[in-house]
Amino acid sequence: MTTSEYTFDQTPRNATGTKKRLDGQGDAWANQHRASLPKDYYFQDVDAMFGAVVFGKNTGEKLFLEYVPDGYKNRTKKIRSFAVVAIFDRKVTREAAFSNYNTISCALYLWLCRTLGESQPQKPRFFYVIGSQEPPWTMIEINITTGEEIGQETKLERVDWKIVWETLGLTSLRNELACFVQR
């Protein structure tokens, strides 16, 4: 079947219109993102690849990248433009996130934010997400230039994620970046 013959409307979707995970698995925090935010809040699990390449092991389902593609009209093209909104690293405890053992991976993710940000008008943001497979989760933003914590810790439990994304400024950043890549 060629790309032009494939019908995108047959992809199974959840109540928000987001594509369902076909394997029925996934990190609980990422699944909540998928279930709670609109379908145009694109999200990619990237740590399995990073873990294998950088750390020599599969660290799957703990590192996520939220991004904006260049528009639905280009959905069948392989060469496209993207902008990254934020990178999220989920750790089970605050101690795990801020341990010396985690310094190299944090440095890599902050570098990625700075590097990816060179090609877009606003740099991506970086957050630790602290918690396990059940809420609550605590989001802690890290300044991508200094490596210091910034802002208030944000708790996610049984809340409206759209409001959290708006409060953190991720919705406005996503909207700005969408305008940039879709021009």
N, C-alpha and C positions, 0 to 999 in steps of 0.2 A: 504494500500500500504506500503510495507516495504521500508527501505532506499535503499536497493540494486535495487529495481524496479524503484525508482524515477530517472528521467532524469534531471540533473541539467541544461542542455542546453536549456530547455524550459522556464527558468526564464526570464521575460521581462527585457531588458537592454536598457540603453541610448546609445548615440553616442560613449562614451568612453569605453563602455563595462561594466559599473557599473550597478548593479541591480537597477531597478527603485523602488521608493517608491510606493507600491501598493495602498496606501490610498490617493495618490495625494496631501498630505500635507507636513508638515515639515518646519523647520526654513529656511529662505531664505539663510542665510550664509552657513548652512550645505548642502542645496540643490545645492549651487554654488560649494562647495567642491566636491560633488557627480558628478556634471556635468563637472567640469573642470579638475579634476585630474584623472589619469589612474585607472583602476579597481582594481589594487593591492594596492591602498592607502585606506585601510580599515578604516571605521569610524563607531562609535557607539554612539547613543544618550543615555546617561546614567542618566540624571538628573531626569527623572520621577521616577526611582527606588530610587535614592538618596534622592530626595525630600520627597517621601513617608516615607522612613525609618528614615532619619535623621531629617527632618524638619516637618514631619507630614502633608505635602501637596504635590500636584503634581506641581512641578516647571518645567514641561515638555518643551523640546526643547530649552534648553539654555546651557546645559553642554554636551560636546562631548569628546570622547576619540578616538584618532587615534592609530591603533595597527597593528601589523604584525603577521599573523598566521604562523604555522610551515610548510605550503606547501599545494599545491593543492591536492597532492596524499592522504592526510589525511582528505579531506573534508567531508567524511561520518562518521568520528570517533567523539565520544563525549569527549574523553580524548585527549587533544592536548596541545601543547606548544604555548605560545603567548609572545610577547614583546610589551610594550606600548611606542609609539613614543612621544605623547604629549596629554595633557588634555587642552581643550579650554572651557572657561566660557564666554558666550556672555551676555553682559549687555548693556542696552540701552544708558547709559551715563557713562562718566568717573567717575563722582561723585558717581554713584551707585556702580561701581566696587570698588572704594577706600573708601567707607563710613564705619564707625564703625559698621553699621548694617551688613555688608558683611564679617566682620573679621572671624567669625567662619567657614563659608563655604570655604573661601579662605584657612584658616589654614588646613581644612580637605583635600582640593585638593592638597595642597603642601605636606602634610603628605602622601597622596596616591602616589604622584610622588616619594617621597623618599622611601617609603615602597616597591612599585612595582619595583623600581630601584635596590633593593637589589638582585633580581633574574635575572638581565640582565647586560651586560657589560657597558652600558651607561644608566643613569637615564632618565626617561621621562622629557619633558619640559612642562612648564605651561604658558598659554597665556590668557589674557583677550582679548575678541573681543568686541569692543565698536561699537554700532550701532543698528539700528532697522531692520525691514524686507526688507529694500532696501539698496544697497550700497550708499555711501562708508562705509566700516568697517575699524576700526583701530585696529591693533593687538599690544598688549603691553606684552612683556615677563616679567615674574616675576621669580626671582631666587628662586629655590625650597628650598634652604638652609637658605637664609637670609630674604626672603619675599620682597626684594627690586626690583624695576624696573631695568631691564638691557637692554642695547642696544637701538637702535632707534625705535621709533614707526613706524609701517609699515602700510601704507594705502592700502586697497584693494578696487578698484573701478572696472574699466573695464580693468583689467590687466591679464596677463597670470599667473595663479596661480602656474603653474609648476615653473616659474622663481622665484616667491615669495618663494615657498617652498625650492628651491635651495639656494636662497639668505639667508634665515633664517637658513639653515643647516638642515632642517627637512628631505630633500630627502636623504642626506648622512647618517643621523642618522637612517632613515627607512631602508636604504640598509644595514647598519652595523647590525642592529637588525634582519633583514631578514636572513642574513648569520648565525647569532647566533642561531635562533630558527629552522632553516632548516638543521642544522648539524646533 
